[in-house]
Amino acid sequence: MRTTNLPWRQLARCRGVDPEIFYPISDEDADEAKDICGICPVREACLEHALLHREKHGVWGGLTERERRRILRRRRKTA
């Protein structure tokens, strides 16, 4: 995950974890990252950051890039 000065990052469960975990080769390999995100108190803020900034790689807020694209498509359809 990219280093930025966002306040929610101070509380993120991914702090100090090997970043490679959050950049799996395939969606099927994302379980370890998703498990960490699943217990993260700032999961929603992380996901919204990824959606807003169109993060193209990695697991953010517990979702892979493909899963985030689906959310963006749904949001566009309902807007």
N, CA, C and O atoms as a printed pandas DataFrame, in Angstrom:
     atom_number atom_name residue_name chain_id  residue_number  x_coord  y_coord  z_coord
0              1         N          MET        A               1    0.836   -1.170    0.000
1              2        CA          MET        A               1    0.000    0.000    0.000
2              3         C          MET        A               1    0.890    1.246    0.000
3              4         O          MET        A               1    1.927    1.295    0.661
4              5         N          ARG        A               2    0.465    2.212   -0.735
5              6        CA          ARG        A               2    1.237    3.437   -0.872
6              7         C          ARG        A               2    1.265    4.200    0.460
7              8         O          ARG        A               2    0.266    4.238    1.179
8              9         N          THR        A               3    2.391    4.794    0.776
9             10        CA          THR        A               3    2.514    5.562    2.009
10            11         C          THR        A               3    1.977    6.961    1.802
11            12         O          THR        A               3    2.451    7.705    0.942
12            13         N          THR        A               4    0.985    7.310    2.598
13            14        CA          THR        A               4    0.427    8.656    2.557
14            15         C          THR        A               4    0.211    9.109    3.987
15            16         O          THR        A               4    0.357    8.327    4.927
16            17         N          ASN        A               5   -0.131   10.350    4.143
17            18        CA          ASN        A               5   -0.307   10.920    5.473
18            19         C          ASN        A               5   -1.793   11.016    5.822
19            20         O          ASN        A               5   -2.272   12.088    6.192
20            21         N          LEU        A               6   -2.511    9.925    5.710
21            22        CA          LEU        A               6   -3.927    9.898    6.018
22            23         C          LEU        A               6   -4.115    9.420    7.455
23            24         O          LEU        A               6   -3.514    8.421    7.848
24            25         N          PRO        A               7   -4.940   10.114    8.253
25            26        CA          PRO        A               7   -5.092    9.769    9.676
26            27         C          PRO        A               7   -5.558    8.344    9.924
27            28         O          PRO        A               7   -5.117    7.721   10.889
28            29         N          TRP        A               8   -6.434    7.810    9.084
29            30        CA          TRP        A               8   -6.932    6.460    9.316
30            31         C          TRP        A               8   -5.838    5.416    9.198
31            32         O          TRP        A               8   -5.944    4.338    9.782
32            33         N          ARG        A               9   -4.795    5.722    8.457
33            34        CA          ARG        A               9   -3.702    4.752    8.280
34            35         C          ARG        A               9   -3.000    4.407    9.589
35            36         O          ARG        A               9   -2.425    3.327    9.724
36            37         N          GLN        A              10   -3.047    5.317   10.542
37            38        CA          GLN        A              10   -2.398    5.066   11.835
38            39         C          GLN        A              10   -3.052    3.901   12.568
39            40         O          GLN        A              10   -2.412    3.259   13.401
40            41         N          LEU        A              11   -4.315    3.620   12.270
41            42        CA          LEU        A              11   -5.064    2.560   12.942
42            43         C          LEU        A              11   -5.191    1.283   12.114
43            44         O          LEU        A              11   -5.778    0.302   12.570
44            45         N          ALA        A              12   -4.651    1.295   10.918
45            46        CA          ALA        A              12   -4.815    0.168    9.993
46            47         C          ALA        A              12   -4.086   -1.088   10.476
47            48         O          ALA        A              12   -2.954   -1.017   10.955
48            49         N          ARG        A              13   -4.746   -2.224   10.344
49            50        CA          ARG        A              13   -4.158   -3.517   10.728
50            51         C          ARG        A              13   -3.004   -3.920    9.810
51            52         O          ARG        A              13   -2.196   -4.774   10.174
52            53         N          CYS        A              14   -2.921   -3.325    8.642
53            54        CA          CYS        A              14   -1.853   -3.680    7.710
54            55         C          CYS        A              14   -0.526   -3.004    8.051
55            56         O          CYS        A              14    0.509   -3.329    7.469
56            57         N          ARG        A              15   -0.559   -2.072    8.987
57            58        CA          ARG        A              15    0.696   -1.399    9.379
58            59         C          ARG        A              15    1.696   -2.425    9.885
59            60         O          ARG        A              15    1.398   -3.217   10.779
60            61         N          GLY        A              16    2.873   -2.397    9.305
61            62        CA          GLY        A              16    3.935   -3.295    9.735
62            63         C          GLY        A              16    3.875   -4.678    9.113
63            64         O          GLY        A              16    4.760   -5.500    9.351
64            65         N          VAL        A              17    2.847   -4.951    8.320
65            66        CA          VAL        A              17    2.718   -6.243    7.649
66            67         C          VAL        A              17    3.425   -6.156    6.296
67            68         O          VAL        A              17    3.432   -5.102    5.661
68            69         N          ASP        A              18    4.006   -7.243    5.872
69            70        CA          ASP        A              18    4.686   -7.283    4.575
70            71         C          ASP        A              18    3.731   -6.829    3.469
71            72         O          ASP        A              18    2.710   -7.480    3.249
72            73         N          PRO        A              19    4.029   -5.739    2.771
73            74        CA          PRO        A              19    3.135   -5.216    1.733
74            75         C          PRO        A              19    2.842   -6.212    0.612
75            76         O          PRO        A              19    1.798   -6.127   -0.035
76            77         N          GLU        A              20    3.747   -7.144    0.383
77            78        CA          GLU        A              20    3.538   -8.131   -0.686
78            79         C          GLU        A              20    2.250   -8.920   -0.481
79            80         O          GLU        A              20    1.641   -9.371   -1.452
80            81         N          ILE        A              21    1.831   -9.091    0.759
81            82        CA          ILE        A              21    0.593   -9.810    1.061
82            83         C          ILE        A              21   -0.589   -9.129    0.386
83            84         O          ILE        A              21   -1.540   -9.798   -0.018
84            85         N          PHE        A              22   -0.539   -7.821    0.262
85            86        CA          PHE        A              22   -1.656   -7.052   -0.280
86            87         C          PHE        A              22   -1.600   -6.888   -1.796
87            88         O          PHE        A              22   -2.434   -6.202   -2.388
88            89         N          TYR        A              23   -0.619   -7.516   -2.410
89            90        CA          TYR        A              23   -0.490   -7.496   -3.866
90            91         C          TYR        A              23   -0.351   -8.922   -4.374
91            92         O          TYR        A              23    0.693   -9.299   -4.906
92            93         N          PRO        A              24   -1.416   -9.724   -4.207
93            94        CA          PRO        A              24   -1.346  -11.132   -4.617
94            95         C          PRO        A              24   -1.300  -11.265   -6.142
95            96         O          PRO        A              24   -1.707  -10.363   -6.874
96            97         N          ILE        A              25   -0.806  -12.388   -6.588
97            98        CA          ILE        A              25   -0.700  -12.655   -8.018
98            99         C          ILE        A              25   -2.081  -12.779   -8.652
99           100         O          ILE        A              25   -2.298  -12.329   -9.777
100          101         N          SER        A              26   -3.008  -13.390   -7.927
101          102        CA          SER        A              26   -4.376  -13.534   -8.436
102          103         C          SER        A              26   -5.372  -13.272   -7.315
103          104         O          SER        A              26   -5.001  -13.246   -6.142
104          105         N          ASP        A              27   -6.629  -13.080   -7.677
105          106        CA          ASP        A              27   -7.670  -12.861   -6.679
106          107         C          ASP        A              27   -7.778  -14.052   -5.726
107          108         O          ASP        A              27   -8.094  -13.886   -4.547
108          109         N          GLU        A              28   -7.519  -15.231   -6.236
109          110        CA          GLU        A              28   -7.593  -16.437   -5.418
110          111         C          GLU        A              28   -6.521  -16.458   -4.321
111          112         O          GLU        A              28   -6.670  -17.160   -3.321
112          113         N          ASP        A              29   -5.462  -15.704   -4.506
113          114        CA          ASP        A              29   -4.370  -15.645   -3.531
114          115         C          ASP        A              29   -4.529  -14.491   -2.543
115          116         O          ASP        A              29   -3.598  -14.192   -1.795
116          117         N          ALA        A              30   -5.674  -13.850   -2.526
117          118        CA          ALA        A              30   -5.886  -12.652   -1.707
118          119         C          ALA        A              30   -6.419  -12.948   -0.309
119          120         O          ALA        A              30   -6.663  -12.018    0.460
120          121         N          ASP        A              31   -6.602  -14.211    0.036
121          122        CA          ASP        A              31   -7.224  -14.556    1.315
122          123         C          ASP        A              31   -6.485  -14.019    2.534
123          124         O          ASP        A              31   -7.119  -13.542    3.476
124          125         N          GLU        A              32   -5.170  -14.088    2.533
125          126        CA          GLU        A              32   -4.414  -13.604    3.692
126          127         C          GLU        A              32   -4.634  -12.104    3.898
127          128         O          GLU        A              32   -4.838  -11.653    5.025
128          129         N          ALA        A              33   -4.593  -11.347    2.826
129          130        CA          ALA        A              33   -4.831   -9.898    2.923
130          131         C          ALA        A              33   -6.263   -9.629    3.368
131          132         O          ALA        A              33   -6.500   -8.766    4.213
132          133         N          LYS        A              34   -7.206  -10.354    2.810
133          134        CA          LYS        A              34   -8.611  -10.162    3.169
134          135         C          LYS        A              34   -8.872  -10.502    4.628
135          136         O          LYS        A              34   -9.709   -9.869    5.272
136          137         N          ASP        A              35   -8.163  -11.494    5.157
137          138        CA          ASP        A              35   -8.304  -11.834    6.574
138          139         C          ASP        A              35   -7.849  -10.674    7.460
139          140         O          ASP        A              35   -8.491  -10.361    8.462
140          141         N          ILE        A              36   -6.748  -10.048    7.087
141          142        CA          ILE        A              36   -6.251   -8.892    7.843
142          143         C          ILE        A              36   -7.250   -7.746    7.740
143          144         O          ILE        A              36   -7.574   -7.109    8.742
144          145         N          CYS        A              37   -7.731   -7.487    6.549
145          146        CA          CYS        A              37   -8.707   -6.412    6.350
146          147         C          CYS        A              37  -10.006   -6.693    7.104
147          148         O          CYS        A              37  -10.678   -5.769    7.561
148          149         N          GLY        A              38  -10.349   -7.957    7.229
149          150        CA          GLY        A              38  -11.595   -8.330    7.874
150          151         C          GLY        A              38  -11.682   -7.919    9.335
151          152         O          GLY        A              38  -12.778   -7.754    9.869
152          153         N          ILE        A              39  -10.533   -7.752    9.986
153          154        CA          ILE        A              39  -10.519   -7.341   11.399
154          155         C          ILE        A              39  -10.011   -5.912   11.569
155          156         O          ILE        A              39   -9.702   -5.483   12.680
156          157         N          CYS        A              40   -9.928   -5.188   10.472
157          158        CA          CYS        A              40   -9.376   -3.836   10.508
158          159         C          CYS        A              40  -10.453   -2.803   10.858
159          160         O          CYS        A              40  -11.526   -2.797   10.254
160          161         N          PRO        A              41  -10.169   -1.928   11.835
161          162        CA          PRO        A              41  -11.153   -0.929   12.227
162          163         C          PRO        A              41  -11.339    0.198   11.204
163          164         O          PRO        A              41  -12.303    0.957   11.298
164          165         N          VAL        A              42  -10.442    0.314   10.243
165          166        CA          VAL        A              42  -10.552    1.395    9.249
166          167         C          VAL        A              42  -10.771    0.842    7.838
167          168         O          VAL        A              42  -10.433    1.492    6.849
168          169         N          ARG        A              43  -11.325   -0.334    7.759
169          170        CA          ARG        A              43  -11.548   -1.000    6.480
170          171         C          ARG        A              43  -12.361   -0.132    5.513
171          172         O          ARG        A              43  -12.006   -0.018    4.340
172          173         N          GLU        A              44  -13.427    0.470    5.989
173          174        CA          GLU        A              44  -14.285    1.279    5.125
174          175         C          GLU        A              44  -13.554    2.514    4.600
175          176         O          GLU        A              44  -13.694    2.865    3.428
176          177         N          ALA        A              45  -12.783    3.169    5.448
177          178        CA          ALA        A              45  -12.021    4.346    5.014
178          179         C          ALA        A              45  -10.984    3.953    3.965
179          180         O          ALA        A              45  -10.764    4.683    2.998
180          181         N          CYS        A              46  -10.359    2.818    4.157
181          182        CA          CYS        A              46   -9.366    2.312    3.206
182          183         C          CYS        A              46  -10.025    2.015    1.864
183          184         O          CYS        A              46   -9.502    2.384    0.812
184          185         N          LEU        A              47  -11.169    1.350    1.907
185          186        CA          LEU        A              47  -11.882    1.026    0.679
186          187         C          LEU        A              47  -12.311    2.295   -0.049
187          188         O          LEU        A              47  -12.144    2.393   -1.265
188          189         N          GLU        A              48  -12.854    3.252    0.664
189          190        CA          GLU        A              48  -13.284    4.499    0.025
190          191         C          GLU        A              48  -12.102    5.241   -0.587
191          192         O          GLU        A              48  -12.227    5.839   -1.656
192          193         N          HIS        A              49  -10.964    5.204    0.084
193          194        CA          HIS        A              49   -9.746    5.816   -0.465
194          195         C          HIS        A              49   -9.393    5.149   -1.793
195          196         O          HIS        A              49   -9.098    5.827   -2.777
196          197         N          ALA        A              50   -9.424    3.827   -1.812
197          198        CA          ALA        A              50   -9.077    3.089   -3.030
198          199         C          ALA        A              50  -10.057    3.386   -4.154
199          200         O          ALA        A              50   -9.653    3.533   -5.308
200          201         N          LEU        A              51  -11.333    3.474   -3.829
201          202        CA          LEU        A              51  -12.338    3.773   -4.855
202          203         C          LEU        A              51  -12.179    5.198   -5.381
203          204         O          LEU        A              51  -12.238    5.428   -6.589
204          205         N          LEU        A              52  -11.982    6.133   -4.489
205          206        CA          LEU        A              52  -11.832    7.534   -4.866
206          207         C          LEU        A              52  -10.606    7.763   -5.747
207          208         O          LEU        A              52  -10.651    8.539   -6.702
208          209         N          HIS        A              53   -9.522    7.086   -5.418
209          210        CA          HIS        A              53   -8.258    7.278   -6.139
210          211         C          HIS        A              53   -8.026    6.239   -7.223
211          212         O          HIS        A              53   -6.962    6.189   -7.841
212          213         N          ARG        A              54   -9.038    5.414   -7.442
213          214        CA          ARG        A              54   -8.979    4.393   -8.499
214          215         C          ARG        A              54   -7.708    3.542   -8.410
215          216         O          ARG        A              54   -7.008    3.333   -9.401
216          217         N          GLU        A              55   -7.430    3.059   -7.195
217          218        CA          GLU        A              55   -6.271    2.177   -7.016
218          219         C          GLU        A              55   -6.449    0.959   -7.912
219          220         O          GLU        A              55   -7.455    0.255   -7.820
220          221         N          LYS        A              56   -5.488    0.717   -8.761
221          222        CA          LYS        A              56   -5.613   -0.350   -9.745
222          223         C          LYS        A              56   -5.003   -1.672   -9.297
223          224         O          LYS        A              56   -5.245   -2.702   -9.926
224          225         N          HIS        A              57   -4.235   -1.666   -8.248
225          226        CA          HIS        A              57   -3.546   -2.891   -7.843
226          227         C          HIS        A              57   -3.727   -3.133   -6.353
227          228         O          HIS        A              57   -3.875   -2.200   -5.563
228          229         N          GLY        A              58   -3.710   -4.372   -6.001
229          230        CA          GLY        A              58   -3.698   -4.739   -4.598
230          231         C          GLY        A              58   -5.061   -4.866   -3.950
231          232         O          GLY        A              58   -6.099   -4.585   -4.549
232          233         N          VAL        A              59   -5.015   -5.303   -2.694
233          234        CA          VAL        A              59   -6.209   -5.430   -1.864
234          235         C          VAL        A              59   -6.300   -4.183   -0.998
235          236         O          VAL        A              59   -5.362   -3.846   -0.276
236          237         N          TRP        A              60   -7.429   -3.509   -1.077
237          238        CA          TRP        A              60   -7.691   -2.301   -0.299
238          239         C          TRP        A              60   -9.052   -2.462    0.345
239          240         O          TRP        A              60  -10.021   -2.786   -0.342
240          241         N          GLY        A              61   -9.147   -2.247    1.622
241          242        CA          GLY        A              61  -10.438   -2.358    2.292
242          243         C          GLY        A              61  -11.043   -3.747    2.182
243          244         O          GLY        A              61  -12.260   -3.909    2.277
244          245         N          GLY        A              62  -10.208   -4.731    1.983
245          246        CA          GLY        A              62  -10.677   -6.108    1.903
246          247         C          GLY        A              62  -11.151   -6.546    0.534
247          248         O          GLY        A              62  -11.663   -7.656    0.386
248          249         N          LEU        A              63  -10.991   -5.690   -0.479
249          250        CA          LEU        A              63  -11.446   -6.044   -1.819
250          251         C          LEU        A              63  -10.303   -5.977   -2.827
251          252         O          LEU        A              63   -9.409   -5.135   -2.734
252          253         N          THR        A              64  -10.362   -6.878   -3.776
253          254        CA          THR        A              64   -9.381   -6.888   -4.860
254          255         C          THR        A              64   -9.767   -5.820   -5.885
255          256         O          THR        A              64  -10.838   -5.220   -5.804
256          257         N          GLU        A              65   -8.891   -5.602   -6.825
257          258        CA          GLU        A              65   -9.146   -4.610   -7.864
258          259         C          GLU        A              65  -10.411   -4.959   -8.647
259          260         O          GLU        A              65  -11.198   -4.069   -8.970
260          261         N          ARG        A              66  -10.612   -6.210   -8.948
261          262        CA          ARG        A              66  -11.809   -6.647   -9.683
262          263         C          ARG        A              66  -13.079   -6.367   -8.877
263          264         O          ARG        A              66  -14.076   -5.900   -9.429
264          265         N          GLU        A              67  -13.042   -6.647   -7.597
265          266        CA          GLU        A              67  -14.198   -6.390   -6.736
266          267         C          GLU        A              67  -14.498   -4.896   -6.615
267          268         O          GLU        A              67  -15.658   -4.486   -6.567
268          269         N          ARG        A              68  -13.446   -4.098   -6.567
269          270        CA          ARG        A              68  -13.638   -2.644   -6.503
270          271         C          ARG        A              68  -14.221   -2.102   -7.799
271          272         O          ARG        A              68  -15.034   -1.178   -7.771
272          273         N          ARG        A              69  -13.817   -2.663   -8.931
273          274        CA          ARG        A              69  -14.388   -2.239  -10.223
274          275         C          ARG        A              69  -15.889   -2.495  -10.264
275          276         O          ARG        A              69  -16.648   -1.686  -10.798
276          277         N          ARG        A              70  -16.313   -3.622   -9.699
277          278        CA          ARG        A              70  -17.749   -3.929   -9.655
278          279         C          ARG        A              70  -18.503   -2.872   -8.857
279          280         O          ARG        A              70  -19.581   -2.436   -9.261
280          281         N          ILE        A              71  -17.941   -2.464   -7.735
281          282        CA          ILE        A              71  -18.581   -1.430   -6.915
282          283         C          ILE        A              71  -18.682   -0.130   -7.703
283          284         O          ILE        A              71  -19.727    0.521   -7.697
284          285         N          LEU        A              72  -17.612    0.248   -8.374
285          286        CA          LEU        A              72  -17.627    1.497   -9.150
286          287         C          LEU        A              72  -18.660    1.439  -10.267
287          288         O          LEU        A              72  -19.339    2.432  -10.531
288          289         N          ARG        A              73  -18.790    0.285  -10.927
289          290        CA          ARG        A              73  -19.796    0.138  -11.978
290          291         C          ARG        A              73  -21.205    0.296  -11.397
291          292         O          ARG        A              73  -22.046    0.990  -11.968
292          293         N          ARG        A              74  -21.448   -0.355  -10.261
293          294        CA          ARG        A              74  -22.764   -0.244   -9.624
294          295         C          ARG        A              74  -23.072    1.198   -9.233
295          296         O          ARG        A              74  -24.193    1.673   -9.414
296          297         N          ARG        A              75  -22.067    1.890   -8.695
297          298        CA          ARG        A              75  -22.270    3.272   -8.295
298          299         C          ARG        A              75  -22.600    4.152   -9.493
299          300         O          ARG        A              75  -23.447    5.040   -9.396
300          301         N          ARG        A              76  -21.937    3.911  -10.622
301          302        CA          ARG        A              76  -22.209    4.687  -11.826
302          303         C          ARG        A              76  -23.628    4.440  -12.327
303          304         O          ARG        A              76  -24.299    5.365  -12.785
304          305         N          LYS        A              77  -24.082    3.197  -12.239
305          306        CA          LYS        A              77  -25.420    2.853  -12.710
306          307         C          LYS        A              77  -26.508    3.504  -11.852
307          308         O          LYS        A              77  -27.571    3.859  -12.361
308          309         N          THR        A              78  -26.246    3.658  -10.574
309          310        CA          THR        A              78  -27.264    4.228   -9.678
310          311         C          THR        A              78  -27.151    5.739   -9.542
311          312         O          THR        A              78  -28.003    6.374   -8.920
312          313         N          ALA        A              79  -26.111    6.313  -10.117
313          314        CA          ALA        A              79  -25.920    7.778   -9.998
314          315         C          ALA        A              79  -26.791    8.547  -10.958
315          316         O          ALA        A              79  -26.748    9.777  -10.982
